[in-house]
Amino acid sequence: MEKTTDPAASTHPFRALRVRNFRLFATGQVVSAAGTWMSVVAQDWLVLELTDDSATALGTVTALQFAPMLLLTLYGGRLADRYDKRALLTGANLVSGLLALALAVLVLTGTAGLAHIYVFACALGLVNAVEVPTRMSFVGELVGPELLPNASALSAAYFNVARVAGPAVAGLVISTYGTGWVLLINGLSYAATVLALRRMRPGEIQRAAAPPGRTRVVDGLRHVRGRPDLVVPLALVAGVSLFGLNFQLTLPLLAKTVFHADATSFGLLTTAFAAGSLAAAFLTTARRSRPSGRLVTGSALVFAVLETAAGWAPGFPAAVVLLFLTGGASMYFAQAANHRVQLGSDPRYRGRVLALYTLILQGSTPIGALIVGFIGAEWGARACFVVGGLASLVTALAALAHRSGRSGPEPGVSWASGPADVRAADGRQPPG
């Protein structure tokens, strides 16, 4: 791995990009993620066109895409802890690319129906159940524990660069050529990640030692169970994500049913939300240590208030501004929670712990999407935002009350500098 003795390098916002393998990884991910976000816009638009703006159908597609996360992500984390993450990611991206190309062909030939979209969404969810926890834990192997907070923040940043560019381009392509070409571009974009993975130097990847004996899901759950500093942020993420983080469903509903926007204006709303997320991701690149529980809870409170306000936006310009702020708050909260969990976990269990984090963050989406879809069908898109914001507010206040009810220093350890440093500073062996 590339190292530097320059003191300024330790505070540089892009310091993790000095590592060649991470540079390659980030480059491939930007291209692939841009294609993915283009596909999200195209898929949602296609569903609304096929179903006469049905919130229920859109909620069903979202639920089918995330249902496999609910069922299989913990096993995906088990695979990530046991096997070569680079090989797993290569296979997952190849399969995702083939799925995207197959759907593109159906749309371009005019033979795609709602059932095809349902099948594609479910199949992609199966792949993501392995890909997401593997990708999240792979970042630590690319850069090491010292650069992990910065690399994680940069990962969120490039993800949101794609989230800004992808929907904006998708809106233009859909208006000019139709949804099929957007889906085709997405299928081809996976090649960038595969190429980047194969060009990495395997000898520079810092693989964690494989756990002895069988790699079991239950061992990762036991690692978390006795750690309030991990349980509380995970519970907070569960409450907020169930109702508050369903923007894949609520944004197109707001655009189509409240502001009667065309595809270009829909892309603008999505871009505003993503731009706020991008700004927050760059803000967190300055983080060098594990965030406190107070910061995680406070960021959830801010997000809850802003999402509620977005539901009452009086017009399209106000919605753009409030969605920008809401996107920033959602990303800051998610990053704070992610860093608190990831930097507090023993590297031997990190794949399974991050799989649990992913399960909670994204696996709750099928349930949340169905509930929010029902709310949207009964009371409209604005109610989706207001209910989501108020539910997130209740969850954050409950976490705050839990913290206030405890006395003494905050429990927990940090593996930001590796287990050996924790033993020296904390006077105990890492739990396991």
Sequence and secondary structure as in RCSB ss.txt:
>XXXX:A:sequence
MEKTTDPAASTHPFRALRVRNFRLFATGQVVSAAGTWMSVVAQDWLVLELTDDSATALGTVTALQFAPMLLLTLY
GGRLADRYDKRALLTGANLVSGLLALALAVLVLTGTAGLAHIYVFACALGLVNAVEVPTRMSFVGELVGPELLPN
ASALSAAYFNVARVAGPAVAGLVISTYGTGWVLLINGLSYAATVLALRRMRPGEIQRAAAPPGRTRVVDGLRHVR
GRPDLVVPLALVAGVSLFGLNFQLTLPLLAKTVFHADATSFGLLTTAFAAGSLAAAFLTTARRSRPSGRLVTGSA
LVFAVLETAAGWAPGFPAAVVLLFLTGGASMYFAQAANHRVQLGSDPRYRGRVLALYTLILQGSTPIGALIVGFI
GAEWGARACFVVGGLASLVTALAALAHRSGRSGPEPGVSWASGPADVRAADGRQPPG
>XXXX:A:secstr
      GGGGG TTGGGGSHHHHHHHHHHHHHHHHHHHHHHHHHHHHHHHHTS HHHHHHHHHHHHHHHHHHHHH
HHHHHHHS HHHHHHHHHHHHHHHHHHHHHHHHTT   HHHHHHHHHHHHHHHHHHHHHHHHHHHHHH TTTHHH
HHHHHHHHHHHHHHHHHHHHHHHHHHT HHHHHHHHHHHHHHHHHHHHTS GGG       SS   HHHHHHHHH
T HHHHHHHHHHHHHHHHH  HHHHHHHIIIIIS   HHHHHHHHHHHHHHHHHHHHHGGG  S   HHHHHHHH
HHHHHHHHHHHT  SHHHHHHHHHHHHHHHHHHHHHHHHHHHTTS GGGHHHHHHHHHHHHHHTHHHHHHHHHHH
HHHH HHHHHHHHHHHHHHHHHHHHHHHHT  SS      TT HHHHHHHHSS    
